[in-house]
Amino acid sequence: MKLNALLLLALGLVQLSDALGVTPRCSAAPPQLLLPSFPTAVEGDGGTKDFELTVSLSAPAPSQVTVNFATSDIFDTQAATAGVDYVSAVGTLTFKKGQTAKKVIIQIKGDVARELSEQFAFQLLNPVGATFGPAGGIVYVSISDNDPVPQLQLPTLQVAEGNSGAANIKYTVRLTNPTRYAAKVKYRTRDASAKSGSDYVASSGELQFAPFQLEQQVALQIIGDKTKEPLFAENFVIEFFEGTSVQVGTGIGTVVIVEND
């Protein structure tokens, strides 16, 4: 009997609502917090550049929405480093009623060193009045490098012949700009007007540049004598080839041996 009475009461309330034109309401789902899919910042050559990252709501905020945010390094071979590649950012975003977007400013640090694109994490935390979208509350920001692969600078070196024995000299190879990665290049000497065995000692090997190192030297030997040469100066070349993390360019360096007899 009690159950029947309750059913009749419920039916009566529904009929009354229909008669009055009142429709039962369901509470609206909170808006979703959305992050950009592939945010990319371009690095500068020095100082810092502001990078804007937009956090959006899927619908205008029906009431105030707040969410915390923070950047962090990631564990990856191409990870950006806070303090070196970007400036850490932590804070809170507040969406007032009706707002749909907020911008976060992250500072990107520039340099002139060659490097691959790097990434750091941007994460949303503790949302109030909204939920995370389908992609979640984290996105990875890429920093795109704007520096070229370094190129070899190969000068012409002039040395005196000497009167006897073998004299040690150094041929300095420079890079046009630093690189964050180890670089290497092979080399070998080749005769021109100067001849190996009589004017210089043939040499070959590999130059290795540590990360950020701009100069490296090739050790060579010049053979001296007291014989009057037909030419005032003779030369031989150093060929550079098979560069790794470096552009060889022309690949030819020249050593000029000046006659002193």
Secondary structure, DSSP 8 states (H G I E B T S, - for coil): -HHHHHHHHHHHHHHHHHHHT----------EEE--SS-EEE--SSSEEEEEEEEEESS--SS-EEEEEEEE--SSTTB--BTTTB---EEEEEE-TT--EEEEEEEEE--S-B---EEEEEEEEEEES-EE-TT-SEEEEEEE------BEE--EEEEE--SSSEEEEEEEEEESS-BSS-EEEEEEEEESSS-BTTTB---EEEEEE-TT--EEEEEEEEE--SS--SSSEEEEEEEEEEEESSB-TT-EEEEEEE---
